[in-house]
């Protein structure tokens, strides 16, 4: 059995034979089992040979790597690591498989997309899927990259949050929530032993907002939305008229709608609070839906599609990119204000606002219109306040008629803002896109 001190010169001096030629490490400070294999074609490959279980056990051979890719010094250092692993009862082959699994299957970016989003969030956390996808794509994946999950430490999480603006409390809080859930799923699957989020202090919650849009601002938003076209123009207008949650309206499916009954049945699986919800469709909402792509008219009768997404750009997924859509709406608002100010006029400023303010404005508006608090809660599908605790267990009234009356009252209010001369109990026709 040939032996020599494994060095670059020694390795390159070995001549190929008709079969594999092995030279094992020898000399001072040699590493038992470390050697190089030279194939008949001339390839030089560093190897480590070992036994698990004593002298009578089977000999195993581990491939370290090719000479040229690996230097003799790097291969020797790796052989030293493998020798220590064997001395501790470990198996280099099993260790290699685990390292490969970590590098491929447990790489954070791949795990986040393939295991967490596609395998878990779409079914088990569907109502927060959009939030999870955005938080991972925009913030977590750029920071953690392909780092294997078992190697992610608290310091890595801290570095991630250091990259997020301290002033953006909502983004920090949302990203924390998504990462905590991702690592909990990984622990429950046995992919990691402990979560790096364990014991990590949550970022402060964003300050509660109390922005309520004025009547004039509602009119401006409506007019601006009417210039955007499908899908976001009608999307924003339906948010304004129904007060429902952004993601729930964005994911609206035709199968959830009944035109004859003027009713939207939001299934529990799509509701943020996992509670099914009935939403009355006012005449204005029905008219907007009548103008959607895919709606047919025959013999004077309007027919809505039986399936598919109401708001989509590709027919396969619901609309997203809310920030870009909001930015477009902001530009349209500026155009509306400039037009109303006239040539050379100075348009009034439009104070900062969020899409969620439409929901809060409807709730406040219903209170101004004399709608009972319990009914307002029911319109918003809140499981809190009057519907929580013991009252929620025994209170099974669905407020269907009251919700219809409340949304009709809100629809009349919006219609009166848009057409003051039509101040009546009838919601004006042709409300879309003014």
RAGIMO-V552205 format. One record per backbone hydrogen bond with DSSP energy under -0.5 kcal/mol. CO is the residue of the C=O (numbers start at 1). NH is the residue of the N-H. E is the energy in kcal/mol with one decimal. If there is no record, write none. Layout:
co = (CO | CO)
nh = (NH | NH)
e = (E | E)
This chain:
co = (2 | 4 | 5 | 7 | 8 | 9 | 10 | 11 | 19 | 21 | 22 | 23 | 24 | 27 | 30 | 31 | 33 | 34 | 35 | 36 | 37 | 37 | 38 | 39 | 43 | 43 | 44 | 45 | 46 | 46 | 47 | 48 | 50 | 51 | 54 | 58 | 60 | 62 | 62 | 65 | 66 | 66 | 70 | 71 | 72 | 73 | 74 | 75 | 76 | 77 | 78 | 79 | 80 | 81 | 82 | 83 | 84 | 85 | 86 | 90 | 91 | 92 | 93 | 94 | 95 | 96 | 97 | 98 | 99 | 100 | 101 | 101 | 104 | 106 | 107 | 108 | 109 | 110 | 110 | 111 | 111 | 112 | 113 | 116 | 116 | 117 | 120 | 120 | 120 | 121 | 125 | 126 | 128 | 129 | 130 | 131 | 132 | 133 | 134 | 135 | 135 | 136 | 139 | 140 | 141 | 144 | 145 | 147 | 148 | 148 | 149 | 151 | 153 | 153 | 154 | 155 | 156 | 157 | 158 | 159 | 160 | 161 | 165 | 167 | 168 | 169 | 170 | 171 | 172 | 173 | 174 | 175 | 176 | 177 | 178 | 179 | 180 | 181 | 182 | 183 | 184 | 185 | 186 | 186 | 186 | 187 | 195 | 197 | 214 | 215 | 216 | 217 | 218 | 219 | 220 | 221 | 222 | 224 | 225 | 225 | 229 | 231 | 232 | 233 | 234 | 235 | 236 | 237 | 238 | 239 | 245 | 246 | 247 | 249 | 250 | 252 | 252 | 253 | 254 | 256 | 258 | 258 | 259 | 262 | 263 | 263 | 264 | 264 | 265 | 266 | 267 | 267 | 268 | 271 | 277 | 278 | 279 | 280 | 282 | 283 | 284 | 285 | 286 | 287 | 288 | 289 | 292 | 296 | 298 | 301 | 303 | 308 | 310 | 311 | 317 | 317 | 321 | 322 | 323 | 324 | 325 | 326 | 327 | 328 | 329 | 330 | 331 | 332 | 333 | 334 | 335 | 336 | 337 | 338 | 342 | 345 | 349 | 354 | 355 | 355 | 356 | 356 | 357 | 358 | 359 | 360 | 361 | 362 | 363 | 364 | 365 | 366 | 367 | 372 | 373 | 374 | 375 | 376 | 377 | 377 | 378 | 382 | 384 | 385 | 388 | 388 | 389 | 390 | 391 | 394 | 399 | 400 | 401 | 402 | 403 | 404 | 405 | 406 | 407 | 408 | 409 | 410 | 411 | 412 | 413 | 414 | 415 | 419 | 420 | 422 | 425)
nh = (24 | 26 | 7 | 11 | 12 | 13 | 14 | 14 | 17 | 38 | 2 | 36 | 4 | 30 | 32 | 34 | 49 | 25 | 47 | 23 | 39 | 45 | 21 | 42 | 39 | 45 | 67 | 37 | 64 | 65 | 35 | 62 | 60 | 53 | 57 | 52 | 50 | 48 | 64 | 46 | 69 | 70 | 68 | 75 | 76 | 77 | 78 | 79 | 80 | 81 | 82 | 83 | 84 | 85 | 86 | 87 | 88 | 90 | 89 | 92 | 95 | 96 | 97 | 98 | 99 | 100 | 101 | 102 | 103 | 104 | 105 | 106 | 107 | 149 | 111 | 112 | 113 | 114 | 115 | 115 | 116 | 117 | 118 | 120 | 121 | 122 | 123 | 124 | 125 | 125 | 128 | 129 | 132 | 133 | 134 | 135 | 136 | 137 | 138 | 139 | 140 | 141 | 143 | 144 | 145 | 147 | 109 | 108 | 151 | 152 | 152 | 153 | 156 | 157 | 158 | 159 | 160 | 161 | 162 | 163 | 163 | 164 | 168 | 169 | 172 | 173 | 174 | 175 | 176 | 177 | 178 | 179 | 180 | 181 | 182 | 183 | 184 | 185 | 186 | 187 | 188 | 189 | 190 | 191 | 192 | 190 | 198 | 200 | 218 | 219 | 220 | 221 | 222 | 223 | 224 | 225 | 226 | 227 | 228 | 229 | 233 | 235 | 236 | 237 | 238 | 239 | 240 | 241 | 242 | 243 | 249 | 250 | 251 | 252 | 319 | 310 | 311 | 256 | 257 | 265 | 262 | 263 | 262 | 281 | 258 | 265 | 266 | 279 | 267 | 277 | 270 | 271 | 271 | 274 | 266 | 280 | 264 | 282 | 286 | 287 | 288 | 289 | 290 | 291 | 291 | 292 | 295 | 303 | 301 | 298 | 296 | 254 | 312 | 319 | 313 | 314 | 325 | 326 | 327 | 328 | 329 | 330 | 331 | 332 | 333 | 334 | 335 | 336 | 337 | 338 | 339 | 340 | 341 | 342 | 345 | 347 | 351 | 357 | 358 | 359 | 359 | 360 | 361 | 362 | 363 | 364 | 365 | 366 | 367 | 368 | 369 | 371 | 370 | 376 | 377 | 378 | 379 | 380 | 381 | 382 | 381 | 384 | 387 | 388 | 391 | 392 | 393 | 394 | 395 | 396 | 403 | 404 | 405 | 406 | 407 | 408 | 409 | 410 | 411 | 412 | 413 | 414 | 415 | 416 | 417 | 418 | 419 | 422 | 423 | 424 | 427)
e = (-2.2 | -0.8 | -0.9 | -2.6 | -2.2 | -1.1 | -0.6 | -1.0 | -0.6 | -3.0 | -0.5 | -2.5 | -2.5 | -1.4 | -0.6 | -2.1 | -2.7 | -3.2 | -2.6 | -2.2 | -0.5 | -3.0 | -2.7 | -2.2 | -2.3 | -0.5 | -3.4 | -3.4 | -2.4 | -1.4 | -2.2 | -3.4 | -3.3 | -0.5 | -1.5 | -0.7 | -2.8 | -2.5 | -0.6 | -2.9 | -0.7 | -3.0 | -2.0 | -2.4 | -2.2 | -2.2 | -2.2 | -2.3 | -2.2 | -1.9 | -2.5 | -2.5 | -2.0 | -2.1 | -2.5 | -2.3 | -1.2 | -3.0 | -2.0 | -0.6 | -2.7 | -2.5 | -2.0 | -2.3 | -2.5 | -2.5 | -2.5 | -2.5 | -2.4 | -2.1 | -1.1 | -2.0 | -0.5 | -2.5 | -3.1 | -3.0 | -1.7 | -3.1 | -0.6 | -1.3 | -2.7 | -2.5 | -1.9 | -1.3 | -3.8 | -1.8 | -1.1 | -3.3 | -0.7 | -1.0 | -1.6 | -1.6 | -2.7 | -3.0 | -2.3 | -2.4 | -2.3 | -2.6 | -2.7 | -1.6 | -2.0 | -3.0 | -0.9 | -2.8 | -2.6 | -2.1 | -1.5 | -2.0 | -1.6 | -0.5 | -1.5 | -0.5 | -0.7 | -1.7 | -2.7 | -2.2 | -1.9 | -2.2 | -2.1 | -0.9 | -0.9 | -0.9 | -1.4 | -1.4 | -2.0 | -2.5 | -2.6 | -2.5 | -2.1 | -2.3 | -2.2 | -2.5 | -2.6 | -1.9 | -2.5 | -2.6 | -1.8 | -2.3 | -2.1 | -2.2 | -2.5 | -1.8 | -0.6 | -2.2 | -1.0 | -1.1 | -1.6 | -2.3 | -2.2 | -2.0 | -2.1 | -2.7 | -2.6 | -2.6 | -2.6 | -2.8 | -2.0 | -1.4 | -1.6 | -0.6 | -3.1 | -1.6 | -2.4 | -1.7 | -2.4 | -2.0 | -2.0 | -1.9 | -2.3 | -2.3 | -2.2 | -2.3 | -2.0 | -1.6 | -0.6 | -2.7 | -0.6 | -1.8 | -1.8 | -2.8 | -0.7 | -2.1 | -0.7 | -2.6 | -2.5 | -0.5 | -0.8 | -3.0 | -0.7 | -2.4 | -1.4 | -0.9 | -0.6 | -1.6 | -3.2 | -0.5 | -2.4 | -0.7 | -2.6 | -2.5 | -1.9 | -2.5 | -2.3 | -0.8 | -1.0 | -1.7 | -1.5 | -3.0 | -2.0 | -2.4 | -2.4 | -2.5 | -0.7 | -1.5 | -0.5 | -0.5 | -2.2 | -3.0 | -2.2 | -2.2 | -2.3 | -2.4 | -2.0 | -2.2 | -2.3 | -2.1 | -2.0 | -2.3 | -2.5 | -2.4 | -2.4 | -2.3 | -1.8 | -1.3 | -2.0 | -0.7 | -0.7 | -1.4 | -1.8 | -0.6 | -0.7 | -1.7 | -2.6 | -2.0 | -2.1 | -2.5 | -2.9 | -2.6 | -1.5 | -2.1 | -1.7 | -2.7 | -1.5 | -2.2 | -2.6 | -1.8 | -2.7 | -2.0 | -0.6 | -2.6 | -0.8 | -0.6 | -2.5 | -1.3 | -0.6 | -1.1 | -1.1 | -1.8 | -2.3 | -1.0 | -3.1 | -2.1 | -2.3 | -2.3 | -2.6 | -2.2 | -2.1 | -2.3 | -2.5 | -2.4 | -2.1 | -2.6 | -2.6 | -2.4 | -1.8 | -2.0 | -2.6 | -2.4 | -1.0 | -1.9 | -0.5)
